[in-house]
Amino acid sequence: MSKKQTKRGFDPDDFKWFSDETVEKIKKAQDEIQWLLDRGYNFDSAYTFVCNHYLFSARQRLAIQRSVTGTSQLEKRKNSMLPLEAMKNGCVYIDGFNLIITLEVALSGSPVFLGKDGVLRDLAGLRGTYRIIDKTDMALKLVGRSLKDLSAQAAMFFLDSPVSNSGRLGSKILECSYDWNIPVDVELVPNVDVVLSKMNRIVTSDAIILDSCSGWFNLARKIVEDHISYAWIVDLS
């Protein structure tokens, strides 16, 4: 029996919330929030003030929250982004849920958002729960193919242990990695953000990690652009 078809991160109202017209309004709001952040305003205050002014929906607000940041953070992320060719120089450390869910969302035809930092993000969110869906195997296949194409020497996936089914996903990663021809390991930790924020050669789109780690790869964007031609990319850059 085939798996039930699941559209990760899908909301039927997204066609309205992220139409061409509304995206232009969102981009304008992002510029206004960034202007305030660059002048020392608190993020929550600036974000709430501008979003209330435009009467954005909860989904639109979430897209803005996950994409917008100040100029100094954008510059820091730009300077710490590593060229994908550098994957061949050692092990890569992957924010597992972050990467896999973004790919599942893109494979589902649900919106992924391109921020000014060049990173793709989704609106799916974990909230402490995760389940393997019919897109998971394909997401992992694309990860393995891309790691092989980029000559990565090894990969370690970090998963948040408190999230439901983290162990099952870890087993799925190891099972799928048999065909990747590189060493792959999975580590379950209490808080992935805390671990990866102190490291180098990270794969993630998590803003907290990007602003703290010493180097990161923009792998999700490459995978989506190279292999998911039908992905719905909302350009907020």
C-alpha positions in Angstrom: 0.0 0.0 0.0 1.4 3.4 -1.0 1.9 6.1 1.6 -0.8 8.7 2.1 0.0 11.8 0.0 0.8 14.7 2.4 1.5 18.3 1.5 3.9 19.5 4.2 3.4 23.2 5.0 0.4 23.6 2.8 -2.4 26.1 3.5 -5.0 26.7 0.8 -5.1 30.4 1.6 -1.4 30.8 0.7 -2.4 31.5 -2.9 -4.1 34.6 -1.6 -1.6 35.5 1.1 1.4 35.3 -1.2 0.0 36.5 -4.6 2.3 38.8 -6.6 0.5 41.8 -5.3 0.7 40.9 -1.6 4.4 39.8 -2.0 5.3 43.3 -3.1 3.6 44.6 0.1 5.4 42.1 2.2 8.8 43.2 0.7 8.0 46.8 1.4 7.1 45.9 5.0 10.4 44.0 5.4 12.3 47.0 4.2 10.6 49.1 6.8 11.3 46.6 9.6 14.9 46.4 8.5 15.2 50.2 8.6 13.9 50.2 12.2 16.2 47.4 13.2 19.2 49.2 11.8 18.3 52.1 14.0 18.3 50.1 17.2 14.6 49.3 17.5 13.6 46.0 19.3 12.7 43.3 16.8 9.4 42.4 18.4 8.3 46.0 18.6 9.3 46.9 15.0 7.9 43.7 13.6 4.5 44.0 15.4 4.2 47.7 14.6 4.8 47.2 10.8 2.7 44.0 10.5 -0.2 45.6 12.3 0.0 48.6 10.0 -0.4 46.4 7.0 -3.0 44.1 8.6 -1.0 41.0 7.6 -2.4 37.5 8.3 -0.7 35.1 10.6 0.9 33.3 7.7 2.2 36.5 6.2 3.6 37.6 9.6 5.3 34.2 10.0 7.0 34.6 6.6 8.2 38.0 7.5 9.4 36.9 11.0 11.5 34.1 9.5 13.0 36.2 6.7 13.6 39.7 7.9 16.8 40.8 9.8 19.0 43.8 10.3 21.8 44.8 7.9 24.6 43.8 10.2 23.2 40.2 10.5 22.8 40.0 6.7 26.5 41.0 6.3 27.6 38.5 8.9 25.7 35.7 7.2 27.1 36.7 3.8 30.7 36.7 5.1 30.4 33.4 6.9 28.7 31.5 4.1 31.1 28.9 2.7 31.3 28.0 -1.0 29.7 24.7 -1.8 32.9 23.5 -3.3 34.4 23.5 0.2 32.2 20.6 1.1 34.9 18.4 -0.2 37.3 19.5 2.5 35.7 17.6 5.4 32.6 16.6 7.2 29.4 18.7 7.1 27.2 19.1 10.1 23.5 19.1 9.2 20.6 20.6 11.0 18.5 17.5 10.2 14.9 18.6 10.8 15.6 22.1 9.3 17.0 20.7 6.0 14.6 17.8 5.6 11.4 19.7 6.4 12.3 22.5 4.0 12.8 20.0 1.2 9.6 18.2 2.1 7.7 21.5 1.9 9.3 22.3 -1.5 8.5 18.8 -2.8 4.9 19.3 -1.6 4.5 22.4 -3.8 4.0 24.5 -0.6 5.7 27.9 -0.5 9.3 28.3 0.5 10.6 31.8 1.0 13.9 33.3 -0.3 15.1 35.9 2.1 17.6 38.7 1.6 20.3 36.5 3.0 19.8 34.1 0.1 18.4 31.3 2.3 15.2 29.4 1.7 12.8 28.9 4.6 9.4 27.3 5.1 6.4 27.9 7.3 5.9 24.3 8.4 7.4 24.6 11.9 7.9 21.7 14.3 6.2 22.7 17.5 7.6 19.5 19.1 6.1 17.1 16.6 7.3 15.5 13.4 6.2 12.5 11.3 7.7 10.9 8.3 5.6 11.5 5.2 5.6 10.3 1.6 8.1 13.1 0.6 10.7 12.1 3.2 12.5 9.4 1.2 12.8 11.7 -1.8 14.1 14.6 0.3 16.8 12.3 1.7 17.6 11.0 -1.8 18.2 14.5 -3.0 20.4 15.3 0.1 22.5 12.2 -0.6 22.7 13.0 -4.3 23.8 16.5 -3.7 26.4 15.5 -1.0 27.9 13.1 -3.5 27.9 15.6 -6.4 29.7 18.1 -4.1 32.2 15.4 -3.0 31.4 15.8 0.7 33.7 13.6 2.7 31.2 12.8 5.5 28.0 14.0 7.0 26.6 14.2 10.5 23.0 14.9 11.1 21.8 16.5 14.3 18.2 16.0 15.4 16.4 17.5 18.4 15.7 14.5 20.7 12.6 16.0 22.4 10.8 16.1 19.0 8.5 13.2 18.4 9.8 10.6 15.9 13.3 12.0 16.0 14.6 8.4 16.5 12.6 7.1 13.6 13.9 9.9 11.3 17.4 9.1 12.5 17.0 5.5 11.5 15.5 6.5 8.2 18.5 8.8 7.5 21.0 6.0 8.2 18.9 3.5 6.1 18.9 5.9 3.1 22.5 6.8 3.4 23.7 3.3 2.6 23.6 4.4 -1.1 25.5 7.6 -0.6 29.0 6.1 -0.4 30.2 8.4 2.4 30.3 8.0 6.2 27.0 9.3 7.7 26.1 9.5 11.4 23.1 10.8 13.3 23.2 12.3 16.7 20.1 13.1 18.9 20.7 16.1 21.1 18.5 18.1 23.5 18.9 21.3 21.5 20.4 21.4 18.0 20.6 25.2 18.0 22.9 25.2 21.0 25.2 22.6 19.5 25.5 23.9 15.9 25.8 27.5 16.9 29.3 26.8 18.2 30.5 24.9 15.1 31.7 25.4 11.5 30.7 23.8 8.2 27.0 23.8 9.1 24.0 23.2 6.9 20.9 25.1 8.1 18.6 28.0 7.5 18.0 28.7 11.2 18.7 32.3 11.9 20.0 31.7 15.4 22.6 29.3 14.1 23.5 31.4 11.1 24.2 34.4 13.3 26.5 32.4 15.7 28.3 29.6 13.7 31.6 30.3 12.1 30.7 28.9 8.7 27.7 27.5 6.8 26.6 26.0 3.5 23.5 27.1 1.6 22.6 23.5 0.6 18.8 23.6 0.8 18.7 26.4 -1.9 21.0 24.5 -4.2 18.9 21.3 -3.9 15.6 23.0 -4.5 16.9 25.0 -7.5 18.7 22.1 -9.0 16.2 19.3 -8.4 12.7 20.6 -7.6 11.8 22.5 -10.7 8.2 22.9 -9.7 9.0 24.4 -6.2 7.0 27.4 -5.2 9.7 29.9 -4.3 8.3 33.2 -2.9 11.1 35.7 -3.5 11.4 38.1 -0.6 15.0 39.0 -1.4 
